[in-house]
Amino acid sequence: SQQGEEDPQALSIQEGENATMNCSYKTSINNLQWYRQNSGRGLVHLILIRSNEREKHSGRLRVTLDTSKKSSSLLITASRAADTASYFCATVSPGYSTLTFGKGTMLLVSP
Amino acid sequence: DAGVIQSPRHEVTEMGQEVTLRCKPISGHNSLFWYRQTMMRGLELLIYFNNNVPIDDSGMPEDRFSAKMPNASFSTLKIQPSEPRDSAVYFCASSFGRGGYEQYFGPGTRLTVT
């Protein structure tokens, strides 16, 4: 079963705009991770946020985590056409060593 | 570093045939994961190995699927006999430690069973 559910399912923006994707999950977690998948490729790890962290930055990426609401958001600032991809959140539950992925958000950035 | 290597990249086979997918994890990684991705079901974990030992195979769909990891640098996923509903993209991923952290994915094998 899917642990994380991304919202929206699809997002279309113009270059230079910011893109925000959300992820909700059902049970407690050790950490939450975001991955990117370009069409026809494998997933690429973007960022990991631990359950005791609230915010993390990496370049143009900003991830927030609200464990009380069981939700996370991924913000991509100043988007580029090259950011066009599917973005997945994945959770790791306490006592487990595996990731459970959501179904992803498809992001289209138009020049 | 070459990253995770998977072969073949594409496989087209007829129903009933045996299919073997191969994976070479990143050197030094001791956790290996096989996933299946479809539009309907998304990305599903099939099996997880740690130090070459299967730890969690609860995602393996049925007895037609089997996976092995004879050494730290090689794993196979076998489907015998294959069925059209097995058509999907199969990914192998590896990571340090016991898992739960950053995973490195291979490019995937696109399997089509006719």
Backbone of each chain as ProteinMPNN parsed JSONL, in Angstrom:
{"seq_chain_A": "SQQGEEDPQALSIQEGENATMNCSYKTSINNLQWYRQNSGRGLVHLILIRSNEREKHSGRLRVTLDTSKKSSSLLITASRAADTASYFCATVSPGYSTLTFGKGTMLLVSP", "coords_chain_A": {"N_chain_A": [[0.852, -1.185, 0.0], [0.365, 2.344, -0.504], [2.238, 4.703, 1.245], [2.958, 7.423, 1.226], [1.235, 10.186, -0.189], [1.163, 12.182, -2.922], [0.5, 15.574, -3.793], [-0.155, 18.283, -5.946], [-1.366, 15.863, -8.441], [-0.435, 16.538, -10.911], [1.404, 19.295, -12.232], [1.724, 22.369, -13.798], [3.848, 24.873, -14.851], [5.468, 28.066, -15.534], [8.794, 28.784, -16.627], [10.984, 30.078, -14.169], [9.063, 30.509, -12.268], [7.92, 29.445, -8.995], [7.62, 26.106, -7.731], [5.485, 24.079, -5.887], [5.104, 21.117, -4.139], [3.216, 18.687, -2.415], [3.162, 16.242, 0.215], [1.484, 13.708, 1.858], [1.252, 11.476, 4.621], [0.598, 8.381, 6.409], [1.387, 6.972, 8.758], [3.694, 6.978, 11.605], [7.064, 8.17, 11.134], [10.603, 7.615, 10.441], [12.252, 8.979, 8.71], [11.8, 11.124, 5.845], [11.917, 11.203, 2.365], [12.715, 12.811, -0.734], [12.5, 12.234, -4.198], [13.503, 12.504, -7.623], [12.35, 11.79, -10.913], [13.245, 11.59, -14.128], [11.801, 11.324, -17.397], [11.725, 8.02, -18.478], [13.925, 7.28, -17.008], [15.878, 6.231, -14.098], [15.133, 6.75, -10.568], [16.251, 9.636, -8.776], [17.859, 10.625, -5.881], [16.936, 13.417, -3.935], [16.691, 14.845, -1.445], [16.798, 14.313, 2.08], [14.876, 14.302, 4.991], [14.826, 14.234, 8.45], [12.758, 12.888, 11.091], [12.873, 14.563, 13.291], [13.48, 16.988, 12.298], [12.54, 20.134, 10.84], [12.808, 21.69, 8.621], [14.641, 21.823, 5.578], [17.287, 22.649, 3.346], [18.498, 22.601, -0.001], [20.364, 23.808, -2.372], [18.268, 25.048, -4.845], [16.135, 23.84, -3.706], [13.682, 23.391, -1.169], [12.624, 21.794, 1.658], [9.987, 21.005, 3.809], [8.773, 19.671, 6.892], [6.06, 18.503, 8.698], [5.312, 16.851, 11.331], [3.146, 16.645, 13.004], [0.979, 17.043, 11.417], [1.448, 15.102, 9.655], [2.704, 15.565, 7.14], [4.546, 16.814, 4.298], [6.361, 19.204, 2.366], [7.686, 20.088, -0.819], [9.541, 22.561, -2.201], [10.464, 24.091, -5.144], [12.444, 26.578, -6.199], [12.545, 29.316, -8.54], [12.135, 27.89, -11.057], [13.266, 25.742, -13.741], [13.298, 24.663, -17.176], [14.575, 22.238, -17.222], [13.847, 21.115, -14.834], [11.594, 19.718, -15.264], [9.907, 16.814, -14.599], [8.988, 13.822, -12.773], [8.119, 13.847, -9.355], [8.719, 12.263, -6.324], [7.685, 11.393, -3.05], [8.997, 9.579, -0.294], [8.742, 7.402, 2.445], [10.186, 6.273, 5.546], [9.493, 3.988, 7.927], [9.528, 3.643, 11.545], [11.657, 1.079, 12.733], [11.817, -0.181, 10.343], [13.578, -0.817, 7.262], [13.137, -0.041, 4.738], [11.893, 1.899, 1.931], [8.753, 3.497, 1.351], [6.982, 4.456, -1.342], [5.156, 7.265, -2.695], [2.743, 8.032, -5.312], [3.568, 10.095, -6.866], [4.203, 13.425, -8.242], [3.706, 14.97, -11.29], [5.674, 17.279, -12.825], [5.66, 19.952, -15.018], [7.62, 22.227, -16.621], [7.487, 25.012, -18.467], [9.238, 26.703, -21.078]], "CA_chain_A": [[0.0, 0.0, 0.0], [1.129, 3.57, -0.577], [2.296, 5.452, 2.486], [2.906, 8.834, 0.892], [0.359, 10.594, -1.277], [1.571, 13.508, -3.355], [-0.544, 16.476, -4.266], [-1.121, 17.728, -6.898], [-0.864, 14.784, -9.293], [0.278, 17.179, -12.016], [1.588, 20.718, -12.027], [2.313, 22.988, -14.98], [4.236, 26.25, -14.547], [6.409, 28.708, -16.449], [10.173, 28.956, -16.12], [11.156, 31.206, -13.258], [8.083, 30.424, -11.184], [8.183, 28.441, -7.959], [6.754, 24.927, -7.759], [5.314, 23.473, -4.568], [4.451, 19.813, -4.124], [2.937, 18.25, -1.059], [3.132, 14.805, 0.469], [0.879, 13.343, 3.138], [1.496, 10.073, 4.953], [-0.392, 7.908, 7.387], [1.917, 6.469, 10.031], [4.904, 7.672, 12.05], [8.207, 7.96, 10.254], [11.964, 7.955, 10.859], [12.648, 10.048, 7.806], [11.047, 11.273, 4.598], [12.859, 11.543, 1.292], [12.164, 13.223, -2.028], [13.237, 11.754, -5.368], [13.089, 12.99, -8.943], [12.471, 10.819, -11.991], [13.061, 12.086, -15.483], [11.119, 10.344, -18.237], [12.541, 6.924, -18.962], [15.142, 7.118, -16.209], [15.712, 5.822, -12.711], [14.918, 7.829, -9.603], [17.435, 10.301, -8.236], [17.614, 11.164, -4.548], [17.091, 14.867, -3.835], [16.875, 15.36, -0.097], [16.251, 13.503, 3.174], [14.599, 15.08, 6.195], [14.553, 13.323, 9.548], [11.501, 13.192, 11.784], [13.069, 15.634, 14.271], [13.811, 18.218, 11.577], [11.342, 20.819, 10.342], [13.061, 22.303, 7.327], [15.96, 21.537, 5.038], [17.512, 23.307, 2.066], [19.576, 22.107, -0.856], [20.307, 24.6, -3.594], [16.955, 25.667, -5.067], [15.113, 23.008, -3.069], [13.391, 23.589, 0.252], [11.685, 20.775, 2.132], [9.49, 21.171, 5.172], [8.14, 18.487, 7.464], [5.187, 18.75, 9.842], [4.941, 15.507, 11.797], [1.827, 16.684, 13.644], [0.003, 16.924, 10.327], [1.901, 14.014, 8.786], [2.809, 16.098, 5.788], [5.797, 17.426, 3.885], [6.262, 19.92, 1.098], [8.906, 20.328, -1.581], [9.488, 23.814, -2.958], [11.539, 24.339, -6.1], [12.401, 27.999, -6.528], [13.091, 29.74, -9.841], [12.171, 26.637, -11.818], [13.863, 25.714, -15.079], [12.738, 23.6, -18.017], [15.242, 20.983, -16.841], [13.199, 20.563, -13.64], [10.477, 18.89, -15.709], [10.13, 15.449, -14.129], [8.066, 13.391, -11.719], [8.725, 13.972, -8.034], [8.134, 11.292, -5.406], [8.116, 11.343, -1.662], [9.133, 8.214, 0.213], [8.86, 7.413, 3.904], [10.765, 5.133, 6.247], [8.817, 3.863, 9.222], [10.388, 3.132, 12.628], [11.829, -0.372, 12.752], [11.9, -0.688, 8.979], [14.751, -0.369, 6.506], [12.745, 0.133, 3.344], [11.133, 3.085, 1.58], [7.441, 3.349, 0.744], [6.84, 5.603, -2.239], [3.876, 7.73, -3.197], [2.587, 7.879, -6.762], [4.318, 11.149, -7.521], [3.669, 14.618, -8.895], [4.357, 15.273, -12.572], [5.91, 18.707, -12.967], [6.028, 20.417, -16.359], [8.074, 23.609, -16.614], [7.531, 25.472, -19.856], [10.168, 27.831, -21.291]], "C_chain_A": [[0.89, 1.238, 0.0], [1.096, 4.264, 0.773], [2.157, 6.931, 2.188], [1.96, 9.087, -0.267], [0.733, 12.013, -1.663], [0.379, 14.293, -3.903], [0.142, 17.749, -4.763], [-0.539, 16.539, -7.665], [-0.057, 15.349, -10.44], [0.294, 18.677, -11.786], [2.29, 21.294, -13.25], [2.593, 24.458, -14.682], [5.172, 26.785, -15.623], [7.787, 28.771, -15.796], [10.249, 30.211, -15.248], [10.176, 31.199, -12.104], [8.54, 29.389, -10.158], [7.184, 27.297, -8.085], [6.697, 24.343, -6.361], [4.535, 22.179, -4.705], [4.311, 19.37, -2.685], [2.868, 16.734, -0.968], [2.48, 14.581, 1.818], [1.108, 11.86, 3.369], [0.661, 9.691, 6.158], [0.184, 7.53, 8.746], [3.187, 7.221, 10.404], [6.093, 7.287, 11.176], [9.527, 8.21, 10.975], [12.504, 9.088, 10.005], [11.745, 10.049, 6.579], [12.02, 11.757, 3.542], [12.091, 11.974, 0.047], [13.108, 12.757, -3.131], [12.657, 12.398, -6.62], [13.278, 11.877, -9.963], [12.206, 11.514, -13.315], [12.494, 10.965, -16.34], [12.09, 9.274, -18.714], [13.807, 6.661, -18.168], [14.829, 6.56, -14.82], [15.51, 7.024, -11.804], [16.248, 8.349, -9.081], [17.075, 10.933, -6.906], [17.88, 12.667, -4.536], [17.464, 15.299, -2.426], [16.22, 14.406, 0.903], [16.037, 14.418, 4.364], [14.197, 14.101, 7.289], [13.322, 13.788, 10.323], [11.647, 14.316, 12.805], [13.506, 16.952, 13.612], [12.534, 18.836, 11.015], [11.544, 21.392, 8.947], [14.469, 21.964, 6.891], [16.079, 22.181, 3.665], [18.629, 22.59, 1.321], [19.472, 22.837, -2.171], [18.966, 25.304, -3.74], [15.804, 24.88, -4.427], [14.955, 23.373, -1.603], [12.327, 22.564, 0.625], [11.276, 21.121, 3.552], [8.806, 19.887, 5.607], [7.329, 18.899, 8.679], [4.672, 17.398, 10.325], [3.578, 15.499, 12.481], [0.718, 16.55, 12.619], [0.34, 15.775, 9.387], [1.972, 14.486, 7.336], [4.171, 16.747, 5.573], [5.545, 18.2, 2.596], [7.649, 20.098, 0.499], [8.688, 21.589, -2.407], [10.706, 23.884, -3.858], [11.434, 25.801, -6.505], [13.024, 28.259, -7.899], [13.232, 28.548, -10.78], [12.732, 26.834, -13.224], [13.211, 24.604, -15.876], [13.329, 22.244, -17.637], [14.665, 20.37, -15.572], [11.99, 19.709, -14.0], [10.773, 17.429, -15.409], [8.963, 15.061, -13.228], [8.81, 13.423, -10.397], [7.956, 13.073, -7.06], [8.608, 11.554, -3.988], [8.142, 9.88, -1.24], [9.372, 8.285, 1.709], [9.516, 6.138, 4.409], [10.128, 5.093, 7.623], [9.771, 3.322, 10.273], [10.453, 1.618, 12.604], [11.943, -0.99, 11.369], [13.124, -0.107, 8.276], [14.416, -0.097, 5.059], [11.928, 1.407, 3.173], [9.774, 2.696, 1.034], [7.162, 4.615, -0.038], [5.384, 5.967, -2.483], [3.841, 7.587, -4.706], [3.154, 9.056, -7.538], [3.507, 12.315, -8.043], [4.439, 14.837, -10.182], [4.451, 16.781, -12.727], [6.344, 19.016, -14.396], [6.387, 21.891, -16.254], [8.266, 24.044, -18.058], [8.459, 26.684, -19.993], [9.413, 29.133, -21.511]], "O_chain_A": [[2.035, 1.186, 0.451], [0.031, 4.396, 1.377], [1.349, 7.623, 2.807], [1.892, 8.3, -1.21], [0.637, 12.935, -0.853], [-0.597, 13.732, -4.4], [0.985, 18.273, -4.033], [0.651, 16.246, -7.548], [0.898, 14.723, -10.899], [-0.642, 19.257, -11.235], [3.319, 20.779, -13.688], [1.688, 25.204, -14.307], [5.611, 26.049, -16.507], [7.914, 28.805, -14.572], [9.659, 31.247, -15.554], [10.429, 31.816, -11.07], [9.424, 28.574, -10.421], [6.042, 27.501, -8.496], [7.729, 24.136, -5.722], [3.459, 22.139, -5.3], [5.17, 19.64, -1.845], [2.559, 16.044, -1.94], [2.873, 15.191, 2.812], [1.152, 11.078, 2.42], [0.093, 10.544, 6.839], [-0.459, 7.743, 9.774], [3.7, 8.012, 9.611], [6.117, 6.219, 10.564], [9.575, 8.917, 11.981], [13.126, 10.026, 10.503], [11.022, 9.087, 6.32], [12.853, 12.625, 3.805], [10.96, 11.546, -0.183], [14.329, 12.865, -3.022], [11.487, 12.78, -6.666], [14.241, 11.114, -9.893], [11.094, 11.965, -13.589], [12.689, 9.788, -16.037], [13.14, 9.577, -19.28], [14.67, 5.901, -18.606], [13.668, 6.437, -14.429], [15.693, 8.169, -12.217], [17.228, 7.613, -8.961], [16.106, 11.685, -6.808], [18.896, 13.137, -5.048], [18.435, 16.03, -2.23], [15.209, 13.772, 0.6], [16.909, 15.215, 4.708], [13.336, 13.245, 7.084], [12.905, 14.941, 10.216], [10.658, 14.959, 13.156], [13.857, 17.91, 14.301], [11.562, 18.13, 10.747], [10.591, 21.561, 8.187], [15.377, 21.833, 7.712], [15.107, 22.253, 2.913], [19.564, 22.053, 1.916], [18.607, 22.536, -2.994], [18.568, 26.071, -2.863], [14.636, 25.229, -4.599], [15.927, 23.627, -0.892], [11.273, 22.479, -0.006], [12.106, 21.482, 4.387], [8.322, 19.115, 4.78], [7.839, 19.564, 9.581], [3.703, 16.868, 9.781], [2.92, 14.46, 12.534], [-0.351, 16.013, 12.91], [-0.395, 15.507, 8.436], [1.383, 13.887, 6.436], [4.847, 17.165, 6.513], [4.629, 17.886, 1.836], [8.643, 20.239, 1.21], [7.76, 21.665, -3.213], [11.841, 23.752, -3.398], [10.433, 26.212, -7.093], [13.904, 27.527, -8.353], [14.331, 28.241, -11.24], [12.681, 27.92, -13.802], [12.626, 23.69, -15.295], [12.651, 21.221, -17.725], [14.962, 19.216, -15.26], [11.422, 19.045, -13.133], [11.756, 16.869, -15.896], [8.071, 15.866, -12.959], [9.987, 13.069, -10.327], [6.729, 13.115, -6.982], [9.769, 11.891, -3.752], [7.398, 9.053, -1.768], [10.123, 9.137, 2.184], [9.418, 5.076, 3.794], [10.216, 6.052, 8.389], [10.724, 2.618, 9.938], [9.429, 0.948, 12.471], [12.145, -2.198, 11.243], [13.633, 0.95, 8.649], [15.315, 0.062, 4.234], [11.351, 1.928, 4.127], [9.644, 1.689, 0.337], [7.111, 5.709, 0.523], [4.5, 5.11, -2.479], [4.786, 7.084, -5.313], [3.21, 9.007, -8.767], [2.299, 12.215, -8.258], [5.669, 14.886, -10.18], [3.436, 17.476, -12.757], [7.283, 18.411, -14.915], [5.562, 22.709, -15.849], [9.108, 23.505, -18.776], [8.468, 27.573, -19.141], [10.031, 30.18, -21.705]]}, "seq_chain_B": "DAGVIQSPRHEVTEMGQEVTLRCKPISGHNSLFWYRQTMMRGLELLIYFNNNVPIDDSGMPEDRFSAKMPNASFSTLKIQPSEPRDSAVYFCASSFGRGGYEQYFGPGTRLTVT", "coords_chain_B": {"N_chain_B": [[32.542, 6.604, -10.643], [30.387, 4.054, -11.719], [27.763, 3.838, -11.08], [24.585, 2.232, -10.386], [24.132, -0.677, -12.225], [22.092, -2.047, -14.698], [20.807, -4.803, -16.545], [18.978, -6.585, -19.092], [18.343, -3.42, -20.816], [15.987, -3.214, -22.14], [13.43, -5.599, -22.632], [11.676, -7.86, -24.488], [9.337, -10.333, -24.511], [7.652, -13.487, -24.939], [4.591, -14.634, -23.544], [4.862, -17.015, -20.967], [7.527, -17.54, -21.238], [10.807, -17.64, -19.719], [12.242, -15.01, -17.839], [15.095, -13.13, -17.076], [16.421, -10.69, -15.083], [19.109, -8.468, -14.464], [21.416, -7.097, -12.071], [23.93, -4.877, -10.978], [25.136, -3.633, -8.113], [26.254, -0.503, -6.589], [29.656, -0.402, -5.783], [30.592, -1.324, -2.522], [28.187, -0.711, -1.36], [25.81, -2.23, 0.761], [23.154, -2.878, 0.833], [20.461, -3.924, -1.179], [17.844, -3.402, -3.474], [14.916, -4.433, -5.197], [12.547, -3.077, -7.374], [9.28, -2.57, -8.81], [7.683, -0.742, -11.354], [4.649, 0.583, -12.383], [2.034, 2.225, -14.208], [-0.449, 1.958, -13.02], [-0.033, 0.961, -10.385], [2.098, 2.285, -9.369], [5.301, 2.683, -7.782], [6.614, -0.184, -6.546], [8.025, -2.037, -3.917], [9.758, -5.004, -4.331], [11.659, -6.869, -3.274], [14.174, -6.962, -0.714], [17.559, -6.986, -0.027], [20.13, -7.473, 2.398], [23.519, -7.371, 2.975], [23.75, -9.5, 1.159], [21.731, -11.227, 1.89], [18.34, -12.16, 1.758], [16.022, -9.997, 3.175], [13.46, -8.928, 3.287], [10.887, -10.103, 1.539], [8.287, -9.715, 1.043], [6.95, -8.299, -0.87], [7.137, -9.661, -3.218], [5.348, -10.813, -5.932], [4.28, -13.449, -6.456], [4.85, -17.019, -6.649], [6.052, -17.218, -9.077], [7.978, -15.379, -9.287], [11.369, -14.887, -8.455], [14.329, -14.089, -6.61], [17.84, -13.592, -6.397], [20.97, -13.176, -4.719], [23.97, -13.798, -5.173], [26.491, -12.801, -4.566], [28.202, -9.828, -3.369], [28.211, -8.108, -5.505], [26.33, -8.639, -7.42], [23.044, -9.337, -8.565], [20.038, -11.095, -9.314], [16.786, -11.061, -10.795], [14.209, -13.161, -11.395], [11.632, -14.241, -13.533], [9.352, -16.718, -13.99], [6.875, -18.811, -15.103], [6.6, -16.079, -17.431], [4.034, -13.528, -17.599], [1.579, -11.474, -19.316], [0.728, -9.465, -17.52], [2.955, -8.935, -16.067], [4.357, -7.03, -17.328], [6.221, -4.13, -17.107], [8.326, -1.555, -15.654], [11.318, -2.455, -14.239], [13.244, -1.758, -11.484], [16.444, -1.645, -9.973], [18.024, -0.861, -6.943], [20.54, 0.504, -4.759], [22.107, 0.864, -1.52], [23.962, 2.291, 1.296], [24.59, 0.649, 4.443], [21.873, -0.585, 6.458], [19.76, 0.124, 4.94], [16.951, 2.399, 4.46], [17.952, 4.855, 4.093], [19.498, 7.147, 1.779], [18.887, 6.026, -1.465], [20.299, 4.632, -4.416], [19.414, 4.505, -7.689], [19.227, 2.251, -10.463], [19.072, 2.41, -14.116], [16.87, 0.998, -14.905], [14.886, -1.752, -16.227], [12.902, -2.199, -18.945], [10.256, -4.213, -19.278], [8.38, -6.105, -21.497], [5.766, -8.24, -21.935], [4.304, -10.314, -24.177]], "CA_chain_B": [[31.682, 5.505, -10.232], [29.461, 3.78, -12.807], [26.397, 3.791, -10.609], [23.938, 0.913, -10.43], [24.044, -1.131, -13.609], [21.052, -3.051, -14.927], [20.716, -5.328, -17.901], [19.038, -5.687, -20.24], [17.565, -2.195, -20.639], [14.67, -3.528, -22.681], [13.221, -7.018, -22.85], [10.367, -8.222, -25.01], [9.266, -11.779, -24.506], [6.304, -14.038, -25.066], [4.007, -15.237, -22.344], [5.325, -18.367, -20.695], [8.982, -17.612, -21.278], [11.541, -17.216, -18.524], [12.921, -13.716, -17.962], [16.075, -12.872, -16.008], [16.915, -9.321, -15.018], [20.385, -8.465, -13.74], [21.757, -5.843, -11.411], [25.211, -4.734, -10.299], [25.015, -2.455, -7.239], [27.445, 0.317, -6.421], [30.636, -1.062, -4.935], [30.601, -0.849, -1.14], [26.821, -0.708, -0.841], [25.455, -3.561, 1.221], [21.715, -3.121, 0.716], [20.001, -3.928, -2.561], [16.38, -3.403, -3.561], [14.256, -4.562, -6.492], [11.243, -2.424, -7.433], [8.535, -2.636, -10.062], [6.919, 0.484, -11.538], [3.6, 0.599, -13.389], [1.164, 3.399, -14.095], [-1.569, 1.682, -12.128], [0.344, 0.653, -9.0], [3.228, 3.108, -8.949], [6.579, 2.033, -7.512], [6.41, -1.192, -5.499], [9.19, -2.802, -3.501], [9.585, -6.454, -4.481], [12.506, -7.596, -2.337], [15.274, -6.19, -0.139], [18.685, -7.777, 0.473], [21.177, -6.814, 3.15], [24.678, -8.278, 3.017], [23.449, -10.628, 0.26], [20.693, -12.066, 2.476], [17.006, -11.557, 1.599], [15.473, -9.576, 4.457], [12.021, -8.698, 3.147], [10.416, -10.457, 0.193], [6.827, -9.689, 1.121], [6.411, -7.662, -2.066], [7.225, -10.537, -4.396], [3.933, -11.061, -6.231], [3.874, -14.85, -6.377], [5.972, -17.957, -6.779], [6.689, -17.107, -10.386], [9.08, -14.436, -9.114], [12.42, -15.258, -7.51], [15.495, -13.202, -6.665], [19.035, -14.109, -5.749], [22.13, -12.298, -4.639], [25.042, -14.743, -4.856], [27.625, -12.075, -3.988], [27.925, -8.417, -3.106], [28.246, -7.296, -6.706], [25.454, -9.155, -8.471], [21.741, -9.859, -8.165], [19.13, -11.391, -10.413], [15.352, -11.205, -10.568], [13.754, -14.084, -12.418], [10.19, -14.471, -13.653], [9.161, -17.962, -14.728], [6.751, -18.282, -16.445], [6.165, -14.686, -17.495], [2.667, -13.263, -18.025], [1.444, -10.085, -19.788], [0.588, -8.523, -16.41], [4.283, -8.637, -15.514], [4.926, -5.915, -18.091], [6.481, -3.023, -16.191], [9.744, -1.204, -15.563], [11.9, -3.02, -13.024], [14.413, -1.006, -11.039], [17.31, -2.097, -8.91], [18.617, 0.262, -6.217], [21.428, 0.067, -3.686], [22.409, 1.897, -0.525], [24.824, 1.907, 2.407], [23.951, 0.28, 5.692], [20.736, -1.492, 6.445], [18.651, 0.704, 4.201], [16.269, 3.477, 5.141], [18.595, 6.115, 3.756], [19.515, 7.472, 0.365], [19.028, 4.903, -2.381], [20.784, 4.948, -5.759], [18.659, 3.663, -8.609], [19.699, 1.972, -11.805], [18.243, 2.989, -15.176], [15.662, 0.208, -15.087], [14.658, -2.662, -17.347], [11.514, -2.15, -19.392], [9.839, -5.558, -19.675], [7.105, -6.252, -22.187], [5.405, -9.643, -22.13], [3.189, -10.335, -25.142]], "C_chain_B": [[30.609, 5.299, -11.301], [28.023, 3.819, -12.351], [25.867, 2.375, -10.645], [23.739, 0.534, -11.898], [22.982, -2.206, -13.72], [21.115, -3.528, -16.376], [19.655, -6.419, -17.955], [18.269, -4.4, -19.958], [16.131, -2.387, -21.131], [14.595, -5.035, -22.911], [11.797, -7.214, -23.339], [10.332, -9.736, -25.112], [7.824, -12.237, -24.633], [5.859, -14.667, -23.754], [4.501, -16.677, -22.192], [6.833, -18.516, -20.686], [9.591, -17.18, -19.949], [12.271, -15.9, -18.814], [13.883, -13.56, -16.793], [16.6, -11.451, -16.147], [18.134, -9.302, -14.106], [20.705, -7.091, -13.175], [23.142, -5.935, -10.781], [25.13, -3.48, -9.435], [26.312, -1.656, -7.212], [28.384, -0.378, -5.436], [30.645, -0.45, -3.536], [29.222, -0.734, -0.532], [26.46, -2.118, -0.39], [23.959, -3.813, 1.321], [21.309, -2.998, -0.74], [18.497, -4.138, -2.592], [15.945, -3.627, -5.012], [12.867, -3.942, -6.394], [10.602, -2.704, -8.797], [7.696, -1.365, -10.155], [5.926, 0.328, -12.675], [2.755, 1.849, -13.189], [0.087, 3.164, -13.046], [-1.143, 1.605, -10.665], [1.515, 1.481, -8.488], [4.474, 2.277, -8.737], [6.405, 1.101, -6.315], [7.73, -1.885, -5.181], [8.895, -4.286, -3.624], [10.368, -7.201, -3.41], [13.68, -6.726, -1.933], [16.303, -7.175, 0.401], [19.586, -6.898, 1.333], [22.32, -7.799, 3.337], [24.38, -9.603, 2.318], [22.336, -11.528, 0.769], [19.329, -11.396, 2.261], [16.394, -11.26, 2.962], [13.956, -9.454, 4.39], [11.627, -9.015, 1.713], [8.896, -10.427, 0.133], [6.186, -9.053, -0.108], [6.495, -8.515, -3.312], [5.834, -11.056, -4.704], [3.495, -12.518, -6.022], [5.079, -15.727, -6.671], [6.663, -17.878, -8.135], [7.908, -16.187, -10.318], [10.085, -14.994, -8.103], [13.599, -14.316, -7.687], [16.638, -13.841, -5.898], [20.097, -13.022, -5.682], [23.315, -13.169, -4.216], [26.29, -14.097, -4.274], [27.296, -10.586, -3.927], [27.83, -7.577, -4.37], [27.278, -7.761, -7.783], [24.142, -9.679, -7.884], [20.914, -10.127, -9.409], [17.695, -11.429, -9.914], [14.823, -12.036, -11.726], [12.243, -14.21, -12.376], [9.997, -15.696, -14.547], [7.883, -18.655, -14.259], [6.246, -16.841, -16.436], [4.729, -14.596, -18.019], [2.566, -11.806, -18.474], [1.341, -9.077, -18.639], [1.907, -8.227, -15.703], [4.961, -7.486, -16.252], [5.026, -4.687, -17.194], [7.932, -2.591, -16.386], [10.248, -1.696, -14.212], [13.187, -2.269, -12.708], [15.147, -1.771, -9.948], [17.892, -0.841, -8.253], [19.533, -0.294, -5.139], [21.679, 1.224, -2.726], [23.397, 1.357, 0.497], [23.976, 1.393, 3.56], [22.764, -0.64, 5.504], [19.554, -0.938, 5.689], [18.004, 1.812, 5.005], [16.887, 4.833, 4.881], [18.626, 6.281, 2.247], [19.736, 6.223, -0.482], [19.445, 5.414, -3.757], [20.137, 3.966, -6.724], [19.425, 3.439, -9.908], [18.74, 2.549, -12.832], [16.968, 2.211, -15.459], [15.716, -0.717, -16.299], [13.181, -2.585, -17.699], [11.153, -3.522, -19.953], [8.464, -5.515, -20.323], [6.873, -7.73, -22.443], [4.166, -9.688, -23.013], [2.45, -11.667, -25.11]], "O_chain_B": [[29.987, 6.265, -11.743], [27.126, 3.833, -13.194], [26.611, 1.429, -10.903], [23.242, 1.326, -12.699], [22.964, -3.159, -12.941], [21.429, -2.77, -17.293], [19.447, -7.116, -16.962], [17.598, -4.312, -18.93], [15.192, -1.795, -20.601], [15.567, -5.663, -23.329], [10.838, -6.793, -22.693], [11.204, -10.344, -25.732], [6.893, -11.453, -24.453], [6.67, -15.162, -22.971], [4.549, -17.443, -23.154], [7.36, -19.509, -20.182], [8.974, -16.458, -19.165], [12.838, -15.71, -19.889], [13.522, -13.829, -15.648], [17.145, -11.064, -17.18], [18.19, -10.02, -13.108], [20.316, -6.063, -13.73], [23.485, -6.928, -10.139], [25.062, -2.373, -9.969], [27.334, -2.086, -7.748], [27.957, -0.874, -4.394], [30.697, 0.769, -3.376], [29.091, -0.665, 0.69], [26.769, -3.09, -1.078], [23.538, -4.849, 1.836], [21.748, -2.091, -1.447], [17.95, -4.943, -1.84], [16.539, -3.075, -5.938], [12.108, -4.229, -5.469], [11.274, -3.022, -9.778], [7.074, -0.95, -9.177], [6.303, -0.015, -13.795], [2.768, 2.453, -12.116], [-0.248, 4.064, -12.276], [-1.833, 2.138, -9.796], [1.883, 1.391, -7.317], [4.687, 1.281, -9.428], [6.087, 1.543, -5.211], [8.466, -2.274, -6.088], [7.901, -4.773, -3.086], [9.822, -8.061, -2.719], [14.13, -5.869, -2.694], [15.978, -8.075, 1.176], [19.783, -5.72, 1.034], [22.116, -8.922, 3.798], [24.711, -10.678, 2.818], [22.026, -12.524, 0.115], [19.17, -10.208, 2.543], [16.261, -12.151, 3.801], [13.253, -9.834, 5.326], [11.985, -8.289, 0.785], [8.293, -11.051, -0.74], [4.997, -9.252, -0.356], [5.975, -8.131, -4.36], [5.198, -11.671, -3.849], [2.429, -12.765, -5.458], [6.183, -15.236, -6.909], [7.753, -18.423, -8.308], [8.767, -16.222, -11.199], [9.71, -15.501, -7.046], [13.839, -13.806, -8.782], [16.439, -14.53, -4.897], [20.113, -12.084, -6.479], [23.625, -13.261, -3.028], [27.063, -14.751, -3.574], [26.238, -10.151, -4.381], [27.4, -6.425, -4.302], [27.379, -7.333, -8.933], [24.125, -10.362, -6.86], [21.076, -9.46, -10.431], [17.426, -11.782, -8.765], [14.97, -11.665, -12.891], [11.648, -14.279, -11.301], [10.42, -15.711, -15.703], [7.817, -19.058, -13.098], [5.534, -16.44, -15.515], [4.268, -15.455, -18.771], [3.38, -10.981, -18.059], [1.817, -7.95, -18.769], [1.963, -7.359, -14.832], [6.025, -7.024, -15.84], [4.039, -4.26, -16.596], [8.668, -3.18, -17.177], [9.668, -1.386, -13.171], [14.089, -2.159, -13.539], [14.541, -2.45, -9.119], [18.213, 0.129, -8.94], [19.34, -1.412, -4.66], [21.492, 2.393, -3.065], [23.648, 0.154, 0.572], [22.781, 1.676, 3.636], [22.669, -1.373, 4.519], [18.451, -1.476, 5.784], [18.454, 2.131, 6.105], [16.407, 5.848, 5.386], [17.87, 5.631, 1.525], [20.668, 5.457, -0.237], [19.009, 6.475, -4.204], [20.293, 2.752, -6.593], [20.159, 4.304, -10.383], [17.709, 3.116, -12.469], [16.084, 2.696, -16.165], [16.471, -0.502, -17.247], [12.316, -2.867, -16.869], [11.685, -3.939, -20.982], [7.513, -4.962, -19.77], [7.684, -8.393, -23.089], [3.111, -9.168, -22.649], [1.488, -11.858, -25.854]]}, "name": "protein", "num_of_chains": 2, "seq": "SQQGEEDPQALSIQEGENATMNCSYKTSINNLQWYRQNSGRGLVHLILIRSNEREKHSGRLRVTLDTSKKSSSLLITASRAADTASYFCATVSPGYSTLTFGKGTMLLVSPDAGVIQSPRHEVTEMGQEVTLRCKPISGHNSLFWYRQTMMRGLELLIYFNNNVPIDDSGMPEDRFSAKMPNASFSTLKIQPSEPRDSAVYFCASSFGRGGYEQYFGPGTRLTVT"}
